[in-house]
Amino acid sequence: MECPYCRSRNFYLKDPQDEYETYEFDLREGEIEFLDNDGPAPPIPVEEDTPVFCNRCAWHGKMGDLKK
Ligand SMILES: [Zn+2]
C-alpha cells in the first residue's frame, strides 16, 4: 500500500467533524501507524471509504484505493 503517484507511505486524514484537524500516519506492512505529533490517535474509524491525503504530493482518494 502506497501512494499511486509518488509511492510515499506517509498520509494524513481529516477529522470529519473539523476539516482543519488532520492526523498524519504511515503505512507499515499495510497497517496504519499514527504519528504522535499533535496528541493521541484520532477517535475515528478508518474504513475503506475514508478519504486519505498523501503527505508528499497532491494525491488524495479513499483508503480502499491504496490496496492492491
Ligand atoms: Zn503521493
N, CA, C, O and the ligand as a Tripos MOL2 file, in Angstrom:
@<TRIPOS>MOLECULE
protein
  273   271    69     0     0
PROTEIN
NO_CHARGES

@<TRIPOS>ATOM
      1 N           0.8430   -1.1830    0.0000 N.3       1 MET1
      2 CA          0.0000    0.0000    0.0000 C.3       1 MET1
      3 C           0.8780    1.2320    0.0000 C.2       1 MET1
      4 O           1.7100    1.4250    0.8860 O.2       1 MET1
      5 N           0.6740    2.0700   -1.0210 N.am      2 GLU2
      6 CA          1.4850    3.2820   -1.1380 C.3       2 GLU2
      7 C           0.7630    4.2480   -2.0620 C.2       2 GLU2
      8 O          -0.2090    3.8890   -2.7270 O.2       2 GLU2
      9 N           1.2630    5.4940   -2.0910 N.am      3 CYS3
     10 CA          0.6570    6.4860   -2.9800 C.3       3 CYS3
     11 C           0.8360    6.0540   -4.4330 C.2       3 CYS3
     12 O           1.9500    5.7150   -4.8330 O.2       3 CYS3
     13 N          -0.2380    6.0570   -5.2380 N.am      4 PRO4
     14 CA         -0.1240    5.6430   -6.6410 C.3       4 PRO4
     15 C           0.7430    6.5890   -7.4680 C.2       4 PRO4
     16 O           1.2430    6.1960   -8.5220 O.2       4 PRO4
     17 N           0.9290    7.8190   -7.0150 N.am      5 TYR5
     18 CA          1.7280    8.7950   -7.7680 C.3       5 TYR5
     19 C           3.1840    8.8090   -7.3350 C.2       5 TYR5
     20 O           4.0870    8.5910   -8.1430 O.2       5 TYR5
     21 N           3.4000    9.0660   -6.0610 N.am      6 CYS6
     22 CA          4.7840    9.3000   -5.6230 C.3       6 CYS6
     23 C           5.3280    8.1470   -4.7790 C.2       6 CYS6
     24 O           6.4770    8.1960   -4.3390 O.2       6 CYS6
     25 N           4.5360    7.1350   -4.5530 N.am      7 ARG7
     26 CA          4.9340    5.9290   -3.8310 C.3       7 ARG7
     27 C           5.2610    6.1880   -2.3620 C.2       7 ARG7
     28 O           5.8730    5.3560   -1.6930 O.2       7 ARG7
     29 N           4.8470    7.3440   -1.8810 N.am      8 SER8
     30 CA          5.0030    7.6320   -0.4580 C.3       8 SER8
     31 C           4.0850    6.7340    0.3580 C.2       8 SER8
     32 O           3.0380    6.2970   -0.1190 O.2       8 SER8
     33 N           4.4860    6.4700    1.5770 N.am      9 ARG9
     34 CA          3.6000    5.7540    2.5090 C.3       9 ARG9
     35 C           3.2510    6.6350    3.7000 C.2       9 ARG9
     36 O           2.8950    6.1550    4.7760 O.2       9 ARG9
     37 N           3.3640    7.9330    3.4730 N.am     10 ASN10
     38 CA          3.0670    8.8960    4.5320 C.3      10 ASN10
     39 C           1.8330    9.6880    4.1180 C.2      10 ASN10
     40 O           1.8570   10.4010    3.1160 O.2      10 ASN10
     41 N           0.7740    9.5650    4.8750 N.am     11 PHE11
     42 CA         -0.5090   10.1540    4.5280 C.3      11 PHE11
     43 C          -1.1000   10.8940    5.7210 C.2      11 PHE11
     44 O          -0.5760   10.8490    6.8340 O.2      11 PHE11
     45 N          -2.1970   11.5680    5.4540 N.am     12 TYR12
     46 CA         -2.9640   12.1000    6.5770 C.3      12 TYR12
     47 C          -4.4380   11.9950    6.2500 C.2      12 TYR12
     48 O          -4.8270   11.8480    5.0910 O.2      12 TYR12
     49 N          -5.2460   12.0730    7.2820 N.am     13 LEU13
     50 CA         -6.6850   12.1300    7.0760 C.3      13 LEU13
     51 C          -7.2420   13.2750    7.9060 C.2      13 LEU13
     52 O          -6.6030   13.7750    8.8320 O.2      13 LEU13
     53 N          -8.4500   13.6710    7.5440 N.am     14 LYS14
     54 CA         -9.0760   14.8130    8.2040 C.3      14 LYS14
     55 C         -10.1590   14.3400    9.1550 C.2      14 LYS14
     56 O         -10.8640   13.3640    8.8970 O.2      14 LYS14
     57 N         -10.2670   15.0510   10.2480 N.am     15 ASP15
     58 CA        -11.3490   14.8060   11.1880 C.3      15 ASP15
     59 C         -12.6770   15.1600   10.5130 C.2      15 ASP15
     60 O         -12.8500   16.2970   10.0740 O.2      15 ASP15
     61 N         -13.6090   14.2230   10.4200 N.am     16 PRO16
     62 CA        -14.8840   14.5290    9.7530 C.3      16 PRO16
     63 C         -15.6660   15.6260   10.4620 C.2      16 PRO16
     64 O         -16.5450   16.2500    9.8680 O.2      16 PRO16
     65 N         -15.3510   15.8570   11.7130 N.am     17 GLN17
     66 CA        -16.0360   16.9090   12.4640 C.3      17 GLN17
     67 C         -15.3530   18.2710   12.2900 C.2      17 GLN17
     68 O         -15.9580   19.3070   12.5690 O.2      17 GLN17
     69 N         -14.1060   18.2740   11.8340 N.am     18 ASP18
     70 CA        -13.3350   19.5110   11.7680 C.3      18 ASP18
     71 C         -12.2630   19.3570   10.6980 C.2      18 ASP18
     72 O         -11.2290   18.7310   10.9350 O.2      18 ASP18
     73 N         -12.5110   19.9350    9.5060 N.am     19 GLU19
     74 CA        -11.6200   19.6930    8.3740 C.3      19 GLU19
     75 C         -10.2360   20.2950    8.5740 C.2      19 GLU19
     76 O          -9.3180   19.9800    7.8170 O.2      19 GLU19
     77 N         -10.0640   21.1490    9.5680 N.am     20 TYR20
     78 CA         -8.7400   21.7240    9.8090 C.3      20 TYR20
     79 C          -7.9040   20.8650   10.7500 C.2      20 TYR20
     80 O          -6.7210   21.1220   10.9690 O.2      20 TYR20
     81 N          -8.5420   19.8520   11.2930 N.am     21 GLU21
     82 CA         -7.8400   18.9130   12.1680 C.3      21 GLU21
     83 C          -7.3790   17.7320   11.3220 C.2      21 GLU21
     84 O          -8.1950   17.0180   10.7390 O.2      21 GLU21
     85 N          -6.0750   17.5360   11.2600 N.am     22 THR22
     86 CA         -5.5650   16.4370   10.4410 C.3      22 THR22
     87 C          -4.7480   15.4770   11.2900 C.2      22 THR22
     88 O          -4.1790   15.8510   12.3160 O.2      22 THR22
     89 N          -4.7060   14.2470   10.8400 N.am     23 TYR23
     90 CA         -3.9900   13.1910   11.5580 C.3      23 TYR23
     91 C          -3.0440   12.4940   10.5830 C.2      23 TYR23
     92 O          -3.4690   11.8740    9.6090 O.2      23 TYR23
     93 N          -1.7610   12.6150   10.8750 N.am     24 GLU24
     94 CA         -0.7540   12.0490    9.9870 C.3      24 GLU24
     95 C          -0.4940   10.5920   10.3610 C.2      24 GLU24
     96 O          -0.4810   10.2250   11.5360 O.2      24 GLU24
     97 N          -0.2890    9.7720    9.3290 N.am     25 PHE25
     98 CA          0.0380    8.3830    9.6220 C.3      25 PHE25
     99 C           0.9510    7.8000    8.5480 C.2      25 PHE25
    100 O           0.9940    8.2800    7.4150 O.2      25 PHE25
    101 N           1.6660    6.7730    8.9260 N.am     26 ASP26
    102 CA          2.4510    5.9800    7.9930 C.3      26 ASP26
    103 C           1.7530    4.6540    7.7720 C.2      26 ASP26
    104 O           0.9920    4.1830    8.6180 O.2      26 ASP26
    105 N           2.0210    4.0670    6.6330 N.am     27 LEU27
    106 CA          1.5650    2.7060    6.3870 C.3      27 LEU27
    107 C           2.7650    1.7750    6.4620 C.2      27 LEU27
    108 O           3.7170    1.9010    5.6910 O.2      27 LEU27
    109 N           2.7050    0.8580    7.3810 N.am     28 ARG28
    110 CA          3.7780   -0.1310    7.5240 C.3      28 ARG28
    111 C           3.1720   -1.5160    7.4070 C.2      28 ARG28
    112 O           2.3100   -1.9020    8.1960 O.2      28 ARG28
    113 N           3.6250   -2.2440    6.4280 N.am     29 GLU29
    114 CA          3.0960   -3.5930    6.2020 C.3      29 GLU29
    115 C           1.5800   -3.5630    6.0620 C.2      29 GLU29
    116 O           0.8880   -4.4950    6.4710 O.2      29 GLU29
    117 N           1.0690   -2.4750    5.4750 N.am     30 GLY30
    118 CA         -0.3680   -2.3640    5.2710 C.3      30 GLY30
    119 C          -1.1430   -1.9440    6.4980 C.2      30 GLY30
    120 O          -2.3700   -1.8530    6.4650 O.2      30 GLY30
    121 N          -0.4170   -1.6820    7.6040 N.am     31 GLU31
    122 CA         -1.0850   -1.2650    8.8310 C.3      31 GLU31
    123 C          -0.9110    0.2410    9.0290 C.2      31 GLU31
    124 O           0.1370    0.8060    8.7160 O.2      31 GLU31
    125 N          -1.9530    0.8730    9.5520 N.am     32 ILE32
    126 CA         -1.8910    2.3060    9.8280 C.3      32 ILE32
    127 C          -1.1690    2.5490   11.1470 C.2      32 ILE32
    128 O          -1.4830    1.9460   12.1730 O.2      32 ILE32
    129 N          -0.2030    3.4420   11.0890 N.am     33 GLU33
    130 CA          0.5390    3.7820   12.2990 C.3      33 GLU33
    131 C           0.4990    5.3000   12.4580 C.2      33 GLU33
    132 O           1.2100    6.0250   11.7640 O.2      33 GLU33
    133 N          -0.3260    5.7610   13.3640 N.am     34 PHE34
    134 CA         -0.4650    7.2050   13.5390 C.3      34 PHE34
    135 C           0.7750    7.7950   14.1810 C.2      34 PHE34
    136 O           1.3600    7.2090   15.0920 O.2      34 PHE34
    137 N           1.1670    8.9600   13.6970 N.am     35 LEU35
    138 CA          2.3240    9.6620   14.2510 C.3      35 LEU35
    139 C           1.8290   10.5590   15.3750 C.2      35 LEU35
    140 O           0.7930   11.2130   15.2600 O.2      35 LEU35
    141 N           2.5620   10.5760   16.4250 N.am     36 ASP36
    142 CA          2.1030   11.2100   17.6590 C.3      36 ASP36
    143 C           2.5080   12.6780   17.7310 C.2      36 ASP36
    144 O           3.0220   13.1410   18.7480 O.2      36 ASP36
    145 N           2.2670   13.4110   16.6270 N.am     37 ASN37
    146 CA          2.7020   14.8090   16.5760 C.3      37 ASN37
    147 C           1.8620   15.7210   17.4550 C.2      37 ASN37
    148 O           2.3840   16.5510   18.1990 O.2      37 ASN37
    149 N           0.5850   15.5540   17.3540 N.am     38 ASP38
    150 CA         -0.3200   16.5050   17.9920 C.3      38 ASP38
    151 C          -1.1810   15.8540   19.0590 C.2      38 ASP38
    152 O          -2.2400   16.3760   19.4080 O.2      38 ASP38
    153 N          -0.7490   14.7490   19.5630 N.am     39 GLY39
    154 CA         -1.5440   14.0930   20.5810 C.3      39 GLY39
    155 C          -1.9120   12.6840   20.1610 C.2      39 GLY39
    156 O          -1.2760   12.1010   19.2830 O.2      39 GLY39
    157 N          -2.9230   12.1500   20.7780 N.am     40 PRO40
    158 CA         -3.2920   10.7510   20.5410 C.3      40 PRO40
    159 C          -3.8890   10.5320   19.1650 C.2      40 PRO40
    160 O          -4.2470   11.4860   18.4740 O.2      40 PRO40
    161 N          -3.9920    9.3040   18.7780 N.am     41 ALA41
    162 CA         -4.6040    8.9360   17.5030 C.3      41 ALA41
    163 C          -6.0650    9.3810   17.4960 C.2      41 ALA41
    164 O          -6.6980    9.4900   18.5460 O.2      41 ALA41
    165 N          -6.5860    9.6350   16.3040 N.am     42 PRO42
    166 CA         -7.9590   10.1460   16.2070 C.3      42 PRO42
    167 C          -8.9850    9.1110   16.6530 C.2      42 PRO42
    168 O          -8.8160    7.9150   16.4170 O.2      42 PRO42
    169 N         -10.0200    9.5690   17.2810 N.am     43 PRO43
    170 CA        -11.0960    8.6670   17.7150 C.3      43 PRO43
    171 C         -12.0850    8.4090   16.5950 C.2      43 PRO43
    172 O         -13.2970    8.4110   16.8120 O.2      43 PRO43
    173 N         -11.5650    8.1850   15.3960 N.am     44 ILE44
    174 CA        -12.4500    7.9560   14.2600 C.3      44 ILE44
    175 C         -12.0090    6.6830   13.5570 C.2      44 ILE44
    176 O         -10.8130    6.4240   13.4290 O.2      44 ILE44
    177 N         -12.9680    5.8870   13.1030 N.am     45 PRO45
    178 CA        -12.6100    4.6430   12.4270 C.3      45 PRO45
    179 C         -12.0850    4.9210   11.0210 C.2      45 PRO45
    180 O         -12.6000    5.7970   10.3260 O.2      45 PRO45
    181 N         -11.0750    4.1860   10.6080 N.am     46 VAL46
    182 CA        -10.5670    4.2850    9.2360 C.3      46 VAL46
    183 C         -11.0840    3.0940    8.4550 C.2      46 VAL46
    184 O         -10.7410    1.9460    8.7360 O.2      46 VAL46
    185 N         -11.9120    3.3880    7.4700 N.am     47 GLU47
    186 CA        -12.5530    2.3310    6.7060 C.3      47 GLU47
    187 C         -12.2130    2.4580    5.2310 C.2      47 GLU47
    188 O         -11.4810    3.3600    4.8240 O.2      47 GLU47
    189 N         -12.7520    1.5460    4.4390 N.am     48 GLU48
    190 CA        -12.4450    1.5120    3.0090 C.3      48 GLU48
    191 C         -12.7460    2.8330    2.3120 C.2      48 GLU48
    192 O         -12.0320    3.2320    1.3910 O.2      48 GLU48
    193 N         -13.8060    3.5130    2.7520 N.am     49 ASP49
    194 CA        -14.2230    4.7350    2.0580 C.3      49 ASP49
    195 C         -13.7840    6.0040    2.7780 C.2      49 ASP49
    196 O         -14.2530    7.0950    2.4550 O.2      49 ASP49
    197 N         -12.8870    5.8690    3.7510 N.am     50 THR50
    198 CA        -12.3670    7.0420    4.4410 C.3      50 THR50
    199 C         -11.4330    7.8120    3.5070 C.2      50 THR50
    200 O         -10.5070    7.2230    2.9500 O.2      50 THR50
    201 N         -11.6600    9.1260    3.3220 N.am     51 PRO51
    202 CA        -10.7700    9.9100    2.4590 C.3      51 PRO51
    203 C          -9.3900   10.0490    3.0920 C.2      51 PRO51
    204 O          -9.2680   10.3530    4.2790 O.2      51 PRO51
    205 N          -8.3540    9.8250    2.2890 N.am     52 VAL52
    206 CA         -6.9820    9.9910    2.7640 C.3      52 VAL52
    207 C          -6.2200   10.8760    1.7830 C.2      52 VAL52
    208 O          -6.5450   10.9340    0.5980 O.2      52 VAL52
    209 N          -5.2100   11.5570    2.2930 N.am     53 PHE53
    210 CA         -4.4470   12.5290    1.5120 C.3      53 PHE53
    211 C          -2.9640   12.1950    1.6160 C.2      53 PHE53
    212 O          -2.4550   11.9350    2.7060 O.2      53 PHE53
    213 N          -2.2790   12.2030    0.4840 N.am     54 CYS54
    214 CA         -0.8430   11.9710    0.5040 C.3      54 CYS54
    215 C          -0.1410   13.1820    1.1050 C.2      54 CYS54
    216 O          -0.5060   14.3270    0.8350 O.2      54 CYS54
    217 N           0.8580   12.9140    1.9120 N.am     55 ASN55
    218 CA          1.5770   13.9920    2.5730 C.3      55 ASN55
    219 C           2.6800   14.5850    1.6920 C.2      55 ASN55
    220 O           3.2440   15.6250    2.0290 O.2      55 ASN55
    221 N           2.9900   13.9400    0.5770 N.am     56 ARG56
    222 CA          4.1260   14.3690   -0.2440 C.3      56 ARG56
    223 C           3.7190   14.9350   -1.5890 C.2      56 ARG56
    224 O           4.4870   15.6740   -2.2060 O.2      56 ARG56
    225 N           2.5100   14.5970   -2.0610 N.am     57 CYS57
    226 CA          2.0580   15.1160   -3.3580 C.3      57 CYS57
    227 C           0.5810   15.4400   -3.2490 C.2      57 CYS57
    228 O           0.0110   15.4140   -2.1580 O.2      57 CYS57
    229 N          -0.0260   15.7380   -4.3570 N.am     58 ALA58
    230 CA         -1.4060   16.2240   -4.3360 C.3      58 ALA58
    231 C          -2.4370   15.1120   -4.3800 C.2      58 ALA58
    232 O          -3.6380   15.3780   -4.4170 O.2      58 ALA58
    233 N          -1.9720   13.8540   -4.3760 N.am     59 TRP59
    234 CA         -2.9330   12.7660   -4.4960 C.3      59 TRP59
    235 C          -3.8430   12.6930   -3.2800 C.2      59 TRP59
    236 O          -3.3990   12.8600   -2.1440 O.2      59 TRP59
    237 N          -5.1120   12.4420   -3.5330 N.am     60 HIS60
    238 CA         -5.9840   12.0330   -2.4450 C.3      60 HIS60
    239 C          -7.0420   11.0980   -2.9940 C.2      60 HIS60
    240 O          -7.3850   11.1390   -4.1750 O.2      60 HIS60
    241 N          -7.5380   10.2760   -2.1300 N.am     61 GLY61
    242 CA         -8.5300    9.2980   -2.5540 C.3      61 GLY61
    243 C          -9.0640    8.5950   -1.3290 C.2      61 GLY61
    244 O          -9.0060    9.1100   -0.2130 O.2      61 GLY61
    245 N          -9.5850    7.4040   -1.5640 N.am     62 LYS62
    246 CA        -10.1280    6.6510   -0.4410 C.3      62 LYS62
    247 C          -9.1180    5.6170    0.0430 C.2      62 LYS62
    248 O          -8.2540    5.1470   -0.6980 O.2      62 LYS62
    249 N          -9.2680    5.2940    1.3030 N.am     63 MET63
    250 CA         -8.3760    4.2950    1.8960 C.3      63 MET63
    251 C          -8.3490    3.0290    1.0340 C.2      63 MET63
    252 O          -7.2900    2.4360    0.8280 O.2      63 MET63
    253 N          -9.5120    2.6210    0.5360 N.am     64 GLY64
    254 CA         -9.5940    1.4070   -0.2540 C.3      64 GLY64
    255 C          -8.8210    1.4800   -1.5660 C.2      64 GLY64
    256 O          -8.4510    0.4500   -2.1300 O.2      64 GLY64
    257 N          -8.5740    2.7180   -2.0610 N.am     65 ASP65
    258 CA         -7.8550    2.8820   -3.3230 C.3      65 ASP65
    259 C          -6.3820    2.5020   -3.1870 C.2      65 ASP65
    260 O          -5.7150    2.2260   -4.1840 O.2      65 ASP65
    261 N          -5.8850    2.4880   -1.9740 N.am     66 LEU66
    262 CA         -4.4680    2.2090   -1.7510 C.3      66 LEU66
    263 C          -4.1760    0.7240   -1.8270 C.2      66 LEU66
    264 O          -3.0260    0.3170   -1.9920 O.2      66 LEU66
    265 N          -5.2010   -0.0740   -1.7080 N.am     67 LYS67
    266 CA         -4.9660   -1.5070   -1.6380 C.3      67 LYS67
    267 C          -4.7700   -2.0930   -3.0240 C.2      67 LYS67
    268 O          -5.4990   -1.7530   -3.9550 O.2      67 LYS67
    269 N          -3.8110   -2.9530   -3.1600 N.am     68 LYS68
    270 CA         -3.5360   -3.6010   -4.4430 C.3      68 LYS68
    271 C          -4.1820   -4.9730   -4.4830 C.2      68 LYS68
    272 O          -4.0660   -5.6810   -5.4840 O.2      68 LYS68
    273 ZN          1.9040   10.9540   -3.1540 Zn       69 ZN69
@<TRIPOS>BOND
     1     1     2 1
     2     2     3 1
     3     3     4 2
     4     3     5 am
     5     5     6 1
     6     6     7 1
     7     7     8 2
     8     7     9 am
     9     9    10 1
    10    10    11 1
    11    11    12 2
    12    11    13 am
    13    13    14 1
    14    14    15 1
    15    15    16 2
    16    15    17 am
    17    17    18 1
    18    18    19 1
    19    19    20 2
    20    19    21 am
    21    21    22 1
    22    22    23 1
    23    23    24 2
    24    23    25 am
    25    25    26 1
    26    26    27 1
    27    27    28 2
    28    27    29 am
    29    29    30 1
    30    30    31 1
    31    31    32 2
    32    31    33 am
    33    33    34 1
    34    34    35 1
    35    35    36 2
    36    35    37 am
    37    37    38 1
    38    38    39 1
    39    39    40 2
    40    39    41 am
    41    41    42 1
    42    42    43 1
    43    43    44 2
    44    43    45 am
    45    45    46 1
    46    46    47 1
    47    47    48 2
    48    47    49 am
    49    49    50 1
    50    50    51 1
    51    51    52 2
    52    51    53 am
    53    53    54 1
    54    54    55 1
    55    55    56 2
    56    55    57 am
    57    57    58 1
    58    58    59 1
    59    59    60 2
    60    59    61 am
    61    61    62 1
    62    62    63 1
    63    63    64 2
    64    63    65 am
    65    65    66 1
    66    66    67 1
    67    67    68 2
    68    67    69 am
    69    69    70 1
    70    70    71 1
    71    71    72 2
    72    71    73 am
    73    73    74 1
    74    74    75 1
    75    75    76 2
    76    75    77 am
    77    77    78 1
    78    78    79 1
    79    79    80 2
    80    79    81 am
    81    81    82 1
    82    82    83 1
    83    83    84 2
    84    83    85 am
    85    85    86 1
    86    86    87 1
    87    87    88 2
    88    87    89 am
    89    89    90 1
    90    90    91 1
    91    91    92 2
    92    91    93 am
    93    93    94 1
    94    94    95 1
    95    95    96 2
    96    95    97 am
    97    97    98 1
    98    98    99 1
    99    99   100 2
   100    99   101 am
   101   101   102 1
   102   102   103 1
   103   103   104 2
   104   103   105 am
   105   105   106 1
   106   106   107 1
   107   107   108 2
   108   107   109 am
   109   109   110 1
   110   110   111 1
   111   111   112 2
   112   111   113 am
   113   113   114 1
   114   114   115 1
   115   115   116 2
   116   115   117 am
   117   117   118 1
   118   118   119 1
   119   119   120 2
   120   119   121 am
   121   121   122 1
   122   122   123 1
   123   123   124 2
   124   123   125 am
   125   125   126 1
   126   126   127 1
   127   127   128 2
   128   127   129 am
   129   129   130 1
   130   130   131 1
   131   131   132 2
   132   131   133 am
   133   133   134 1
   134   134   135 1
   135   135   136 2
   136   135   137 am
   137   137   138 1
   138   138   139 1
   139   139   140 2
   140   139   141 am
   141   141   142 1
   142   142   143 1
   143   143   144 2
   144   143   145 am
   145   145   146 1
   146   146   147 1
   147   147   148 2
   148   147   149 am
   149   149   150 1
   150   150   151 1
   151   151   152 2
   152   151   153 am
   153   153   154 1
   154   154   155 1
   155   155   156 2
   156   155   157 am
   157   157   158 1
   158   158   159 1
   159   159   160 2
   160   159   161 am
   161   161   162 1
   162   162   163 1
   163   163   164 2
   164   163   165 am
   165   165   166 1
   166   166   167 1
   167   167   168 2
   168   167   169 am
   169   169   170 1
   170   170   171 1
   171   171   172 2
   172   171   173 am
   173   173   174 1
   174   174   175 1
   175   175   176 2
   176   175   177 am
   177   177   178 1
   178   178   179 1
   179   179   180 2
   180   179   181 am
   181   181   182 1
   182   182   183 1
   183   183   184 2
   184   183   185 am
   185   185   186 1
   186   186   187 1
   187   187   188 2
   188   187   189 am
   189   189   190 1
   190   190   191 1
   191   191   192 2
   192   191   193 am
   193   193   194 1
   194   194   195 1
   195   195   196 2
   196   195   197 am
   197   197   198 1
   198   198   199 1
   199   199   200 2
   200   199   201 am
   201   201   202 1
   202   202   203 1
   203   203   204 2
   204   203   205 am
   205   205   206 1
   206   206   207 1
   207   207   208 2
   208   207   209 am
   209   209   210 1
   210   210   211 1
   211   211   212 2
   212   211   213 am
   213   213   214 1
   214   214   215 1
   215   215   216 2
   216   215   217 am
   217   217   218 1
   218   218   219 1
   219   219   220 2
   220   219   221 am
   221   221   222 1
   222   222   223 1
   223   223   224 2
   224   223   225 am
   225   225   226 1
   226   226   227 1
   227   227   228 2
   228   227   229 am
   229   229   230 1
   230   230   231 1
   231   231   232 2
   232   231   233 am
   233   233   234 1
   234   234   235 1
   235   235   236 2
   236   235   237 am
   237   237   238 1
   238   238   239 1
   239   239   240 2
   240   239   241 am
   241   241   242 1
   242   242   243 1
   243   243   244 2
   244   243   245 am
   245   245   246 1
   246   246   247 1
   247   247   248 2
   248   247   249 am
   249   249   250 1
   250   250   251 1
   251   251   252 2
   252   251   253 am
   253   253   254 1
   254   254   255 1
   255   255   256 2
   256   255   257 am
   257   257   258 1
   258   258   259 1
   259   259   260 2
   260   259   261 am
   261   261   262 1
   262   262   263 1
   263   263   264 2
   264   263   265 am
   265   265   266 1
   266   266   267 1
   267   267   268 2
   268   267   269 am
   269   269   270 1
   270   270   271 1
   271   271   272 2
@<TRIPOS>SUBSTRUCTURE
     1 MET1         2 RESIDUE 1 A MET
     2 GLU2         6 RESIDUE 1 A GLU
     3 CYS3        10 RESIDUE 1 A CYS
     4 PRO4        14 RESIDUE 1 A PRO
     5 TYR5        18 RESIDUE 1 A TYR
     6 CYS6        22 RESIDUE 1 A CYS
     7 ARG7        26 RESIDUE 1 A ARG
     8 SER8        30 RESIDUE 1 A SER
     9 ARG9        34 RESIDUE 1 A ARG
    10 ASN10       38 RESIDUE 1 A ASN
    11 PHE11       42 RESIDUE 1 A PHE
    12 TYR12       46 RESIDUE 1 A TYR
    13 LEU13       50 RESIDUE 1 A LEU
    14 LYS14       54 RESIDUE 1 A LYS
    15 ASP15       58 RESIDUE 1 A ASP
    16 PRO16       62 RESIDUE 1 A PRO
    17 GLN17       66 RESIDUE 1 A GLN
    18 ASP18       70 RESIDUE 1 A ASP
    19 GLU19       74 RESIDUE 1 A GLU
    20 TYR20       78 RESIDUE 1 A TYR
    21 GLU21       82 RESIDUE 1 A GLU
    22 THR22       86 RESIDUE 1 A THR
    23 TYR23       90 RESIDUE 1 A TYR
    24 GLU24       94 RESIDUE 1 A GLU
    25 PHE25       98 RESIDUE 1 A PHE
    26 ASP26      102 RESIDUE 1 A ASP
    27 LEU27      106 RESIDUE 1 A LEU
    28 ARG28      110 RESIDUE 1 A ARG
    29 GLU29      114 RESIDUE 1 A GLU
    30 GLY30      118 RESIDUE 1 A GLY
    31 GLU31      122 RESIDUE 1 A GLU
    32 ILE32      126 RESIDUE 1 A ILE
    33 GLU33      130 RESIDUE 1 A GLU
    34 PHE34      134 RESIDUE 1 A PHE
    35 LEU35      138 RESIDUE 1 A LEU
    36 ASP36      142 RESIDUE 1 A ASP
    37 ASN37      146 RESIDUE 1 A ASN
    38 ASP38      150 RESIDUE 1 A ASP
    39 GLY39      154 RESIDUE 1 A GLY
    40 PRO40      158 RESIDUE 1 A PRO
    41 ALA41      162 RESIDUE 1 A ALA
    42 PRO42      166 RESIDUE 1 A PRO
    43 PRO43      170 RESIDUE 1 A PRO
    44 ILE44      174 RESIDUE 1 A ILE
    45 PRO45      178 RESIDUE 1 A PRO
    46 VAL46      182 RESIDUE 1 A VAL
    47 GLU47      186 RESIDUE 1 A GLU
    48 GLU48      190 RESIDUE 1 A GLU
    49 ASP49      194 RESIDUE 1 A ASP
    50 THR50      198 RESIDUE 1 A THR
    51 PRO51      202 RESIDUE 1 A PRO
    52 VAL52      206 RESIDUE 1 A VAL
    53 PHE53      210 RESIDUE 1 A PHE
    54 CYS54      214 RESIDUE 1 A CYS
    55 ASN55      218 RESIDUE 1 A ASN
    56 ARG56      222 RESIDUE 1 A ARG
    57 CYS57      226 RESIDUE 1 A CYS
    58 ALA58      230 RESIDUE 1 A ALA
    59 TRP59      234 RESIDUE 1 A TRP
    60 HIS60      238 RESIDUE 1 A HIS
    61 GLY61      242 RESIDUE 1 A GLY
    62 LYS62      246 RESIDUE 1 A LYS
    63 MET63      250 RESIDUE 1 A MET
    64 GLY64      254 RESIDUE 1 A GLY
    65 ASP65      258 RESIDUE 1 A ASP
    66 LEU66      262 RESIDUE 1 A LEU
    67 LYS67      266 RESIDUE 1 A LYS
    68 LYS68      270 RESIDUE 1 A LYS
    69 ZN69       273 GROUP 0 **** ****
